[in-house]
């Protein structure tokens, strides 16, 4: 059995900062500052919702078995040579008050490539302008900056003559198996581990988990032949246990075949314990100011007003450069019981 990456050994950072380029960050006239600020915040939130799903290259900031990963609110996907690891966090409120801190529940499961190439070439493509920097802990030697991100990821020859392409946006991860001439789609075999079971309902693959049901849409299978898109009949094929593949009707084997289902499914700052982002603001020069709360005693601190945490949970305040690649200052603020901050 191959050694599998254990997400628990990876530092999970719960604060995600996104820097948005602004066409005119400082309006020349403001008749109603409150309205203008609200409009800017709403525009920022709208832009955040339209952000593409980005694959972040691993340059030593997390477990070495991970080649790339995707980080969004409450979920992280780790892309390894053996498969895809899903790490999901869900918060359950403990009271009727929305401000009541909820208990975190975690679900980790994986989609493994069975009988696949153990060392496929994993390549990022369609590089995005966003770069990511990590300021983890208080040792600058361990910080990582200017890490590239990509909008697509390609596993070359994951099976003989078959490539796997991953991409997505709007919180949906999509993947295509590209079956090149001479290859067979029957070679594709995928197994879920850490789940309760799988079944096919109305053409969809339903994955039962402790968090409920996850679904993959019925795959769209097609070819490009003489400049035209030709649909090919097919769907999910259930094998033993939690393993599945695809069944495909006869097709033109002199052209590539595309199998396309969908999995229904940036700068980081933090220490080794729980860190929560509260608010973010951008000044006229594009520098970002971030506030939140932290339990970490090794939160990255630079030029601080308060150099050490004063309680089990403190407020933090940090300023990052306009490019997001440098920490200008960060400090603890407060003591036991002081748990919120706004900017």
C-alpha positions as CSV (number, residue, x, y, z in Angstrom):
1,X,0.0,0.0,0.0
2,X,1.3,3.4,-0.9
3,X,1.9,6.0,1.8
4,X,-0.9,8.5,1.8
5,X,-0.5,12.2,2.6
6,X,-2.2,12.9,6.0
7,X,-3.9,16.4,5.9
8,X,-3.6,16.6,9.7
9,X,0.1,17.1,9.3
10,X,-0.4,20.2,7.2
11,X,-0.9,23.6,8.9
12,X,-4.4,24.7,8.1
13,X,-4.8,28.5,8.0
14,X,-8.3,29.8,8.4
15,X,-7.6,33.3,7.2
16,X,-7.8,34.0,3.5
17,X,-6.8,37.4,2.2
18,X,-7.5,38.4,-1.4
19,X,-6.1,41.6,-2.9
20,X,-8.3,43.2,-5.5
21,X,-6.9,45.7,-8.0
22,X,-8.9,48.9,-8.0
23,X,-9.3,51.1,-11.0
24,X,-9.7,54.2,-8.8
25,X,-8.8,53.4,-5.2
26,X,-9.3,57.0,-4.0
27,X,-12.5,58.7,-5.2
28,X,-11.8,62.4,-5.9
29,X,-15.1,63.5,-4.4
30,X,-17.4,62.0,-1.8
31,X,-20.7,63.5,-1.1
32,X,-21.6,60.6,1.2
33,X,-18.6,58.7,2.7
34,X,-20.8,56.0,4.3
35,X,-22.6,55.2,1.1
36,X,-19.3,55.2,-0.9
37,X,-17.6,52.9,1.6
38,X,-20.6,50.5,1.5
39,X,-20.6,50.5,-2.3
40,X,-16.8,49.7,-2.3
41,X,-17.3,46.8,0.2
42,X,-20.2,45.4,-1.8
43,X,-18.2,45.6,-5.1
44,X,-15.3,43.8,-3.3
45,X,-17.6,41.0,-2.2
46,X,-19.1,40.7,-5.6
47,X,-15.7,40.5,-7.2
48,X,-14.7,37.8,-4.6
49,X,-17.7,35.7,-5.7
50,X,-16.5,35.8,-9.3
51,X,-12.9,34.9,-8.6
52,X,-11.6,31.8,-10.5
53,X,-10.6,28.7,-8.6
54,X,-6.8,28.9,-8.4
55,X,-4.3,26.1,-8.0
56,X,-1.4,27.1,-5.7
57,X,2.0,25.6,-6.3
58,X,3.7,24.0,-3.3
59,X,7.1,25.5,-2.7
60,X,7.8,24.1,0.7
61,X,5.0,25.8,2.6
62,X,3.0,22.5,3.2
63,X,3.5,18.7,3.1
64,X,6.0,17.7,0.3
65,X,3.6,15.1,-1.1
66,X,1.3,17.9,-2.3
67,X,2.1,19.3,-5.7
68,X,-0.6,21.9,-5.8
69,X,-3.7,22.8,-3.7
70,X,-6.8,24.8,-3.7
71,X,-7.9,26.8,-0.7
72,X,-11.3,28.3,-0.3
73,X,-13.4,29.2,2.8
74,X,-14.0,26.0,4.7
75,X,-12.4,23.6,2.3
76,X,-9.0,22.7,1.0
77,X,-8.1,20.3,-1.9
78,X,-4.7,18.8,-2.0
79,X,-3.5,17.5,-5.4
80,X,-0.9,14.6,-5.1
81,X,0.4,12.0,-7.5
82,X,-1.8,9.4,-5.8
83,X,-5.1,11.4,-6.0
84,X,-7.1,14.3,-4.6
85,X,-7.5,14.8,-0.9
86,X,-10.6,16.8,0.3
87,X,-10.3,18.5,3.7
88,X,-13.6,20.2,4.7
89,X,-14.5,22.1,7.8
90,X,-18.0,22.9,8.9
91,X,-19.0,25.1,11.9
92,X,-22.1,24.3,13.9
93,X,-23.6,27.1,15.9
94,X,-24.0,26.3,19.6
95,X,-26.8,28.8,20.3
96,X,-29.5,30.9,18.6
97,X,-27.3,34.0,18.7
98,X,-25.3,34.2,15.4
99,X,-22.4,35.6,17.3
100,X,-22.1,32.4,19.4
101,X,-18.9,30.6,18.4
102,X,-19.7,27.3,16.7
103,X,-18.0,23.9,17.1
104,X,-15.9,22.9,14.1
105,X,-16.4,19.5,12.5
106,X,-13.9,18.2,10.0
107,X,-14.2,15.7,7.2
108,X,-11.3,14.4,5.2
109,X,-11.6,12.0,2.3
110,X,-9.8,11.2,-0.9
111,X,-10.3,10.3,-4.5
112,X,-7.5,7.9,-5.4
113,X,-6.2,7.0,-8.8
114,X,-6.2,3.1,-8.9
115,X,-3.6,1.4,-11.1
116,X,-2.4,4.8,-12.3
117,X,1.1,6.1,-13.1
118,X,2.7,6.6,-9.7
119,X,4.8,9.5,-10.8
120,X,2.8,11.5,-13.4
121,X,4.0,14.9,-14.5
122,X,1.8,17.5,-12.7
123,X,1.9,20.9,-14.4
124,X,0.1,24.2,-13.8
125,X,-1.2,25.9,-16.9
126,X,-2.9,29.3,-17.6
127,X,-0.9,31.1,-15.0
128,X,-2.9,33.7,-13.1
129,X,-1.7,37.2,-12.1
130,X,-2.4,36.4,-8.4
131,X,0.6,35.5,-6.4
132,X,0.4,34.1,-2.8
133,X,2.7,34.7,0.2
134,X,2.8,32.9,3.5
135,X,3.9,34.4,6.8
136,X,3.6,31.4,9.0
137,X,5.0,31.6,12.5
138,X,7.4,34.2,13.7
139,X,10.5,32.9,11.9
140,X,11.0,35.0,8.7
141,X,13.3,32.2,7.3
142,X,10.2,30.0,7.0
143,X,8.1,32.6,5.2
144,X,7.4,32.0,1.5
145,X,6.6,34.8,-1.0
146,X,5.6,35.3,-4.6
147,X,4.2,31.7,-5.1
148,X,2.5,31.4,-8.5
149,X,-1.1,30.3,-9.0
150,X,-2.7,28.7,-12.0
151,X,-6.3,28.4,-13.4
152,X,-5.7,24.9,-14.7
153,X,-3.8,21.8,-13.7
154,X,-2.7,18.9,-15.9
155,X,-1.7,15.4,-14.9
156,X,0.1,14.0,-18.0
157,X,-0.2,10.3,-18.6
158,X,-2.1,9.6,-15.4
159,X,-3.0,6.4,-17.2
160,X,-1.3,5.2,-20.4
161,X,-2.3,7.7,-23.1
162,X,-4.7,9.5,-20.8
163,X,-4.3,13.0,-19.3
164,X,-6.3,14.6,-16.5
165,X,-7.1,18.3,-16.6
166,X,-8.6,20.1,-13.6
167,X,-10.1,23.6,-13.7
168,X,-13.1,25.5,-12.3
169,X,-14.7,28.6,-10.9
170,X,-17.5,29.6,-8.6
171,X,-16.7,27.0,-6.1
172,X,-17.1,24.1,-8.6
173,X,-14.0,21.9,-9.4
174,X,-14.3,20.4,-12.9
175,X,-12.1,17.7,-14.3
176,X,-11.6,16.2,-17.8
177,X,-10.1,12.9,-18.7
178,X,-8.5,13.2,-22.1
179,X,-8.3,9.8,-23.8
180,X,-5.8,10.1,-26.6
181,X,-5.9,7.8,-29.7
182,X,-4.7,4.3,-28.8
183,X,-5.7,4.6,-25.2
184,X,-8.7,3.0,-23.5
185,X,-11.2,4.7,-21.1
186,X,-11.6,1.3,-19.4
187,X,-8.2,1.9,-17.7
188,X,-9.7,4.7,-15.6
189,X,-10.4,3.5,-12.1
190,X,-11.2,5.9,-9.2
191,X,-11.7,5.0,-5.6
192,X,-13.1,7.1,-2.7
193,X,-11.8,6.5,0.8
194,X,-13.1,8.0,4.0
195,X,-16.7,8.0,2.8
196,X,-19.8,6.0,3.6
197,X,-20.5,4.8,0.1
198,X,-21.3,5.7,-3.6
199,X,-24.1,5.0,-5.9
200,X,-25.5,6.2,-9.2
201,X,-28.8,8.0,-9.2
202,X,-30.4,9.5,-12.4
203,X,-27.0,9.4,-14.0
204,X,-25.2,11.3,-11.2
205,X,-22.6,9.8,-8.9
206,X,-23.8,10.3,-5.3
207,X,-21.1,10.2,-2.6
208,X,-22.4,9.6,0.9
209,X,-20.4,11.2,3.7
210,X,-20.6,12.2,7.3
211,X,-21.5,15.7,6.1
212,X,-24.3,14.5,3.8
213,X,-24.4,13.7,0.1
214,X,-21.9,15.1,-2.5
215,X,-22.7,14.7,-6.1
216,X,-20.9,14.6,-9.4
217,X,-23.0,15.4,-12.5
218,X,-23.5,12.9,-15.2
219,X,-20.4,13.1,-17.4
220,X,-20.6,14.8,-20.8
221,X,-18.5,12.7,-23.1
222,X,-17.6,14.0,-26.6
223,X,-15.1,14.3,-29.4
224,X,-13.9,17.1,-31.7
225,X,-14.1,15.5,-35.2
226,X,-13.5,17.6,-38.3
227,X,-14.2,20.8,-36.4
228,X,-17.5,19.6,-34.9
229,X,-18.3,18.5,-31.4
230,X,-19.7,15.0,-31.4
231,X,-21.5,13.6,-28.3
232,X,-20.7,10.1,-27.2
233,X,-23.1,8.0,-25.0
234,X,-21.7,6.9,-21.7
235,X,-21.8,7.4,-17.9
236,X,-20.5,6.3,-14.5
237,X,-19.6,2.6,-14.1
238,X,-19.7,1.3,-10.5
239,X,-17.1,-1.4,-9.7
240,X,-16.3,-2.9,-6.3
241,X,-16.7,-1.2,-3.0
242,X,-16.3,2.6,-3.4
243,X,-14.6,2.3,-6.8
244,X,-15.9,3.6,-10.1
245,X,-14.9,4.2,-13.7
246,X,-16.8,5.1,-16.9
247,X,-18.6,3.2,-19.6
248,X,-18.4,4.6,-23.1
249,X,-20.2,3.6,-26.3
250,X,-18.4,3.1,-29.6
251,X,-16.5,6.2,-30.7
252,X,-14.0,7.3,-33.3
253,X,-10.7,6.0,-31.8
254,X,-8.6,8.1,-34.2
255,X,-9.6,11.2,-32.3
256,X,-9.2,12.2,-28.6
257,X,-12.2,11.4,-26.3
258,X,-13.1,13.9,-23.5
259,X,-14.9,12.7,-20.4
260,X,-16.2,15.7,-18.5
261,X,-18.0,15.4,-15.1
262,X,-18.1,18.0,-12.4
263,X,-17.4,17.8,-8.7
264,X,-20.1,19.6,-6.8
265,X,-18.3,20.5,-4.3
266,X,-4.7,34.7,-2.5
267,X,-2.2,35.4,0.6
268,X,-2.3,33.5,3.9
269,X,-1.4,34.7,7.3
270,X,-1.4,32.8,10.6
271,X,0.3,30.7,13.3
272,X,0.0,27.0,14.2
273,X,-3.3,27.3,16.1
274,X,-6.7,28.7,15.2
275,X,-6.6,32.1,13.5
276,X,-9.8,33.8,12.2
277,X,-10.0,36.8,9.8
278,X,-12.5,39.5,10.9
279,X,-12.1,42.4,8.5
280,X,-9.9,43.6,5.7
281,X,-9.5,47.2,4.3
282,X,-7.3,48.7,1.6
283,X,-5.7,52.1,1.7
284,X,-5.0,54.6,-1.1
285,X,-1.7,52.9,-1.9
286,X,-3.2,49.4,-2.1
287,X,-1.8,48.1,1.2
288,X,-4.1,45.7,3.0
289,X,-5.1,46.0,6.7
290,X,-6.3,42.8,8.3
291,X,-7.9,42.3,11.8
292,X,-9.2,39.2,13.4
293,X,-8.5,36.9,16.4
294,X,-5.8,34.4,17.1
295,X,-5.0,31.6,19.6
296,X,-1.4,31.2,18.2
297,X,1.5,32.2,20.4
298,X,3.7,32.1,17.2
299,X,1.6,34.4,15.1
300,X,3.9,36.3,12.7
301,X,4.8,39.5,14.5
302,X,6.8,42.4,13.0
303,X,7.4,45.9,14.4
304,X,4.7,45.2,17.0
305,X,2.9,47.4,19.5
306,X,2.3,44.3,21.6
307,X,4.8,41.5,21.0
308,X,3.2,38.6,22.8
309,X,-0.3,37.4,23.2
310,X,-1.9,38.3,26.5
311,X,-4.5,35.6,26.8
312,X,-5.8,32.5,25.2
313,X,-7.4,34.5,22.4
314,X,-6.2,37.9,21.3
315,X,-7.0,40.4,18.5
316,X,-4.3,40.8,15.8
317,X,-3.8,43.7,13.4
318,X,-1.5,43.3,10.4
319,X,-0.6,45.4,7.4
320,X,0.6,43.9,4.1
321,X,2.2,45.5,1.1
322,X,0.0,46.3,-2.0
323,X,1.4,43.3,-3.8
324,X,0.7,41.0,-0.8
325,X,4.3,39.8,-0.8
326,X,5.6,41.6,2.3
327,X,4.4,41.9,5.9
328,X,4.9,45.6,6.9
329,X,3.8,45.2,10.5
330,X,1.7,42.9,12.7
331,X,0.8,43.0,16.4
332,X,-1.2,41.4,19.1
333,X,-3.8,43.6,20.7
334,X,-5.7,42.9,24.0
335,X,-6.0,40.2,26.6
336,X,-8.3,37.5,27.8
337,X,-11.9,38.0,26.6
338,X,-11.1,40.5,23.9
339,X,-12.0,38.6,20.8
340,X,-13.3,40.9,18.0
341,X,-12.0,43.7,16.0
342,X,-13.1,45.8,13.0
343,X,-11.5,48.2,10.6
